Amino acid sequence: MKHNWKTAAALMTAAFMAMGMGTAALADEAGEAEELKKVTVILDYVPNTNHTGMYVALDKGYYEAEGLDVEIIEPTDGATATLVAQQKGTFGISYQEDVTIALTSQDPLPIKAVATLIQHNTSGFVSLADSGIDSPADFEDKTYAGWGGPGESAVLEACMTQAGADFSKLSMVISDGTGFEALGKSCDIMWFFEGWDCVNAEMNGCALNYMELRQLDERLDYYTPVIITSDAVIESDPEMVTAFLRATAKGYQDVIEDPDGSAEILFSHAPDYDLEMLKKSQEYLADKFMEDTDTWGLMKDEVWDNYSGFLQEYGVIDQALPASDCYTNEFLTQ
């Protein structure tokens, strides 16, 4: 009996110790979970191959390894720049044009760009291959369908004027959202992103003339898209900004090394797309994310200054801001 009592006591002690260790382990896990900092990223639109690096970083645990609990969402109740300025999102995806205009408005938004997703502007004007519209010199008496952005008219006017055409003879309408299918029907010219719209058109048998913006005017080689955050976030938690961008850079480096596999990760988050289209788009963009740079996300003063000067020349903004007011590279790992 005495021996049995000692045995039972030992077993009970071991059990309680195990329970204690298990409770401690659970507490440690809970503590680690609590330590993850909540971060929200508001996209500029629906998920696409510009954004894949963030989804790769999310799926591969790069954000979690940096102590971040990242959620990527679409904008639902306003423009991304405004939502980020109001701190309804930690980071946002925007464009150099939007950032510049937001900072020079009557009520400037307290935002700043902290990284570019792509090093060069990969967009341009398109027309049907058999339309005879091969350059902005051919835009007179034609119809352009766009999204009505504040800098859109300025770009069209500049390109037509430099080509010797009269901008006042171009009709402008808002796109109906049908993409390349509208060409030759409701419009003659559109503004496409080569790695997305042009890929989609090609896969559907639509042959296009493509007029790359940066070839039409070097000032139009601006950053689109960019990652933005609020001044408040920069001031209150610079370490978090650095951690987020470090993990994001790893995600984009993976996209560069494995565009097909990365496209499959994006597809798991956006299954309504055609996977083959995503892979073709990602293969095109893989060479663009770090083109001409060894540091992902790096931006240059001259790019911001050139485009600000362009917007000022065409009356989109009243005065150009110093590039340092618009962006910073300080949080990038170089």
C-alpha positions as CSV (number, residue, x, y, z in Angstrom):
1,M,0.0,0.0,0.0
2,K,2.8,2.4,0.9
3,H,4.6,1.6,-2.3
4,N,1.4,2.1,-4.3
5,W,0.8,5.4,-2.6
6,K,4.2,6.6,-3.5
7,T,3.8,5.5,-7.0
8,A,0.4,7.2,-7.3
9,A,1.8,10.4,-5.8
10,A,4.7,10.3,-8.3
11,L,2.3,9.8,-11.2
12,M,0.1,12.7,-10.0
13,T,3.2,14.9,-9.6
14,A,4.4,14.1,-13.1
15,A,0.9,14.7,-14.5
16,F,0.6,18.1,-12.8
17,M,4.1,19.0,-14.0
18,A,3.2,18.0,-17.5
19,M,0.0,20.1,-17.3
20,G,2.0,23.0,-16.0
21,M,4.5,22.7,-18.8
22,G,1.7,22.4,-21.3
23,T,0.0,25.5,-19.8
24,A,3.3,27.3,-19.9
25,A,3.8,26.3,-23.5
26,L,0.3,27.5,-24.4
27,A,1.0,30.7,-22.6
28,D,4.2,31.2,-24.5
29,E,2.4,30.6,-27.8
30,A,-0.4,33.0,-26.8
31,G,2.2,35.5,-25.8
32,E,3.9,35.2,-29.2
33,A,0.6,35.6,-31.0
34,E,-0.2,38.7,-28.9
35,E,3.2,40.1,-29.9
36,L,2.3,40.1,-33.6
37,K,1.6,43.7,-34.7
38,K,-1.6,44.1,-36.8
39,V,-0.9,45.7,-40.2
40,T,-3.4,46.4,-42.9
41,V,-2.5,47.0,-46.5
42,I,-5.1,48.6,-48.7
43,L,-4.7,47.8,-52.4
44,D,-5.3,50.3,-55.2
45,Y,-7.8,48.0,-56.8
46,V,-8.4,44.2,-57.0
47,P,-5.4,41.9,-56.4
48,N,-3.2,41.5,-59.5
49,T,0.4,40.6,-60.5
50,N,1.7,44.0,-59.3
51,H,0.9,42.8,-55.8
52,T,2.1,39.2,-55.8
53,G,5.2,39.9,-53.7
54,M,3.0,40.8,-50.8
55,Y,0.9,37.7,-51.1
56,V,4.1,35.6,-51.3
57,A,5.5,37.2,-48.2
58,L,2.1,36.6,-46.5
59,D,1.9,32.9,-47.5
60,K,5.6,32.1,-46.8
61,G,5.5,33.6,-43.3
62,Y,7.9,36.5,-44.0
63,Y,5.6,39.0,-42.3
64,E,5.0,36.8,-39.3
65,A,8.8,36.3,-38.9
66,E,9.0,40.1,-38.6
67,G,6.4,40.1,-35.9
68,L,3.6,41.3,-38.1
69,D,0.1,40.1,-38.7
70,V,-0.6,41.4,-42.1
71,E,-4.0,41.7,-43.8
72,I,-4.3,42.7,-47.5
73,I,-7.7,44.2,-48.4
74,E,-9.3,46.0,-51.3
75,P,-10.4,49.7,-51.0
76,T,-14.1,49.7,-50.2
77,D,-15.1,53.2,-48.9
78,G,-12.8,55.7,-50.5
79,A,-9.6,56.3,-52.3
80,T,-6.6,54.4,-50.9
81,A,-4.5,57.5,-50.3
82,T,-7.3,59.1,-48.3
83,L,-7.9,56.0,-46.3
84,V,-4.2,55.7,-45.4
85,A,-4.1,59.4,-44.4
86,Q,-7.0,58.8,-42.1
87,Q,-5.1,55.7,-40.7
88,K,-7.8,53.3,-41.8
89,G,-5.0,51.3,-43.2
90,T,-1.3,51.0,-42.2
91,F,0.0,50.9,-45.8
92,G,-1.6,51.4,-49.2
93,I,-0.9,50.9,-52.9
94,S,-1.0,54.1,-54.8
95,Y,0.8,55.9,-57.7
96,Q,3.3,58.7,-58.0
97,E,0.6,60.9,-59.7
98,D,-1.9,60.4,-56.9
99,V,0.7,61.1,-54.2
100,T,2.0,64.2,-55.9
101,I,-1.6,65.6,-56.4
102,A,-2.6,64.6,-52.8
103,L,0.4,66.5,-51.4
104,T,-0.2,69.6,-53.4
105,S,-3.9,69.9,-52.9
106,Q,-5.6,72.6,-50.9
107,D,-5.8,70.2,-48.0
108,P,-2.6,68.1,-48.4
109,L,-2.8,64.5,-47.2
110,P,-0.2,63.5,-44.6
111,I,1.2,60.6,-46.6
112,K,4.5,59.6,-48.1
113,A,5.7,56.9,-50.5
114,V,8.1,54.4,-48.9
115,A,8.8,52.0,-51.8
116,T,8.0,51.5,-55.5
117,L,6.8,48.1,-56.7
118,I,8.2,48.6,-60.2
119,Q,11.2,50.6,-61.3
120,H,9.8,51.9,-64.6
121,N,6.4,52.9,-66.0
122,T,5.1,49.9,-67.9
123,S,2.1,51.5,-69.4
124,G,1.2,53.1,-72.7
125,F,-1.5,53.9,-75.3
126,V,-3.0,51.2,-77.4
127,S,-5.1,50.9,-80.5
128,L,-6.1,48.0,-82.7
129,A,-3.2,46.8,-84.9
130,D,-5.1,47.5,-88.1
131,S,-6.5,50.8,-87.0
132,G,-3.8,53.0,-88.6
133,I,-3.3,54.7,-85.2
134,D,0.4,54.2,-84.7
135,S,1.4,57.3,-82.6
136,P,-0.1,60.3,-80.9
137,A,0.2,62.1,-84.2
138,D,-2.8,60.0,-85.3
139,F,-5.1,60.8,-82.3
140,E,-6.9,63.7,-83.9
141,D,-10.6,63.0,-84.6
142,K,-10.4,59.8,-82.6
143,T,-12.0,58.7,-79.3
144,Y,-10.0,57.9,-76.2
145,A,-11.6,55.9,-73.3
146,G,-9.9,56.3,-69.9
147,W,-10.6,56.5,-66.2
148,G,-10.8,60.2,-65.8
149,G,-7.7,60.8,-63.7
150,P,-6.5,64.3,-63.1
151,G,-3.2,63.8,-64.9
152,E,-4.7,61.8,-67.8
153,S,-5.6,64.8,-70.0
154,A,-2.1,66.3,-69.4
155,V,-0.4,63.2,-70.6
156,L,-2.5,63.0,-73.7
157,E,-2.1,66.7,-74.5
158,A,1.7,66.5,-74.0
159,C,2.1,63.5,-76.2
160,M,-0.1,64.8,-79.0
161,T,1.4,68.3,-78.9
162,Q,5.0,66.9,-79.1
163,A,3.8,64.8,-82.1
164,G,2.4,67.8,-83.8
165,A,-1.3,67.0,-83.3
166,D,-4.1,69.1,-81.9
167,F,-5.3,67.8,-78.5
168,S,-8.6,69.7,-78.8
169,K,-9.5,67.3,-81.7
170,L,-9.4,64.3,-79.4
171,S,-12.7,63.1,-77.9
172,M,-12.4,61.7,-74.3
173,V,-14.9,59.4,-72.6
174,I,-14.9,57.2,-69.5
175,S,-14.1,53.6,-70.1
176,D,-17.0,51.1,-69.8
177,G,-14.7,48.6,-68.2
178,T,-14.8,46.1,-71.1
179,G,-11.1,46.5,-71.8
180,F,-9.7,45.7,-75.2
181,E,-13.2,44.6,-76.4
182,A,-14.1,48.3,-76.5
183,L,-11.4,49.2,-79.1
184,G,-12.9,49.7,-82.6
185,K,-16.4,50.0,-81.1
186,S,-16.9,52.6,-78.4
187,C,-13.4,54.0,-78.7
188,D,-10.2,54.0,-80.7
189,I,-7.5,54.5,-78.1
190,M,-7.0,53.3,-74.5
191,W,-4.3,53.4,-71.8
192,F,-3.0,49.9,-71.0
193,F,-0.5,48.4,-68.6
194,E,1.7,46.1,-70.7
195,G,2.1,43.4,-68.1
196,W,-1.7,43.0,-67.5
197,D,-4.0,44.5,-70.2
198,C,-1.7,43.8,-73.2
199,V,-1.1,40.2,-72.0
200,N,-4.9,39.7,-71.6
201,A,-5.5,41.1,-75.1
202,E,-2.9,38.9,-76.7
203,M,-4.2,35.8,-75.0
204,N,-7.6,36.6,-76.5
205,G,-6.3,37.1,-80.0
206,C,-6.5,40.9,-80.1
207,A,-3.5,42.4,-81.9
208,L,-2.5,45.9,-80.7
209,N,-0.3,48.8,-81.5
210,Y,1.4,49.7,-78.2
211,M,2.9,53.2,-77.6
212,E,5.0,53.1,-74.5
213,L,4.7,56.3,-72.4
214,R,8.3,56.5,-71.4
215,Q,9.3,56.4,-75.0
216,L,7.0,59.3,-75.8
217,D,8.2,61.6,-73.1
218,E,11.0,60.6,-70.6
219,R,9.2,62.6,-67.8
220,L,6.4,60.0,-68.0
221,D,8.7,57.3,-66.7
222,Y,7.3,57.7,-63.2
223,Y,6.6,55.2,-60.4
224,T,3.4,53.3,-60.7
225,P,2.5,51.7,-58.3
226,V,4.1,52.7,-55.0
227,I,3.6,51.7,-51.4
228,I,2.5,54.6,-49.2
229,T,1.9,55.1,-45.5
230,S,0.9,58.0,-43.3
231,D,3.2,60.5,-41.6
232,A,1.8,59.4,-38.3
233,V,2.9,55.8,-38.9
234,I,6.3,56.9,-39.9
235,E,6.7,59.0,-36.8
236,S,5.2,56.5,-34.3
237,D,6.6,53.2,-35.5
238,P,9.5,53.4,-38.0
239,E,10.8,50.0,-36.9
240,M,7.5,48.4,-38.1
241,V,7.8,50.2,-41.4
242,T,11.3,48.8,-41.9
243,A,10.2,45.3,-40.9
244,F,7.2,45.4,-43.3
245,L,9.3,46.5,-46.2
246,R,12.1,44.0,-45.4
247,A,9.5,41.1,-45.6
248,T,7.9,42.6,-48.7
249,A,11.2,42.8,-50.4
250,K,11.8,39.1,-49.7
251,G,8.5,38.3,-51.3
252,Y,9.3,40.2,-54.5
253,Q,12.7,38.6,-54.7
254,D,10.9,35.3,-54.7
255,V,8.6,36.4,-57.4
256,I,11.7,37.4,-59.5
257,E,13.2,33.9,-59.0
258,D,10.0,31.9,-59.4
259,P,7.3,33.9,-61.3
260,D,5.2,30.8,-62.1
261,G,5.1,29.5,-58.5
262,S,4.4,33.0,-57.3
263,A,1.5,33.4,-59.8
264,E,0.1,30.2,-58.3
265,I,0.2,31.8,-54.8
266,L,-1.6,34.9,-56.1
267,F,-4.2,32.6,-57.8
268,S,-4.9,31.0,-54.4
269,H,-6.0,34.4,-53.2
270,A,-7.7,35.5,-56.5
271,P,-9.1,32.3,-58.1
272,D,-11.4,34.1,-60.5
273,Y,-8.4,34.9,-62.8
274,D,-7.1,32.6,-65.5
275,L,-3.9,30.9,-64.1
276,E,-2.2,30.9,-67.4
277,M,-2.8,34.7,-67.8
278,L,-1.4,35.3,-64.3
279,K,1.7,33.3,-65.2
280,K,2.3,35.2,-68.4
281,S,1.8,38.5,-66.6
282,Q,4.1,37.5,-63.8
283,E,6.8,36.4,-66.2
284,Y,6.7,39.8,-67.8
285,L,6.8,41.7,-64.5
286,A,9.5,39.5,-62.9
287,D,12.2,41.5,-64.8
288,K,10.6,44.8,-63.9
289,F,10.5,44.7,-60.1
290,M,14.2,45.4,-59.7
291,E,15.2,46.6,-63.2
292,D,18.3,48.9,-63.0
293,T,18.7,48.5,-59.2
294,D,20.1,46.1,-56.6
295,T,17.7,47.3,-54.0
296,W,14.0,46.5,-54.3
297,G,11.7,49.5,-53.8
298,L,14.4,52.1,-54.3
299,M,13.3,55.5,-55.7
300,K,15.2,58.4,-57.2
301,D,14.7,62.2,-56.8
302,E,15.0,62.8,-60.6
303,V,12.0,60.6,-61.3
304,W,9.8,62.5,-58.8
305,D,11.2,65.9,-59.9
306,N,10.7,65.2,-63.6
307,Y,7.1,64.1,-63.2
308,S,6.2,66.9,-60.8
309,G,7.6,69.4,-63.3
310,F,5.5,67.8,-66.0
311,L,2.3,68.1,-63.9
312,Q,3.1,71.7,-63.1
313,E,3.8,72.5,-66.7
314,Y,0.4,71.2,-67.8
315,G,-1.5,72.8,-64.9
316,V,-2.4,69.7,-62.9
317,I,-0.6,71.1,-59.8
318,D,0.3,74.7,-59.0
319,Q,3.8,74.1,-57.9
320,A,6.2,71.2,-57.8
321,L,7.2,69.8,-54.4
322,P,10.8,68.8,-53.5
323,A,11.1,65.0,-54.0
324,S,12.0,64.6,-50.3
325,D,8.5,65.8,-49.4
326,C,7.0,63.0,-51.5
327,Y,9.0,59.9,-50.8
328,T,11.7,58.3,-48.7
329,N,14.1,55.4,-49.1
330,E,15.1,55.4,-45.4
331,F,13.2,52.2,-44.5
332,L,14.6,50.0,-47.4
333,T,17.3,47.4,-46.7
334,Q,20.2,48.4,-49.0
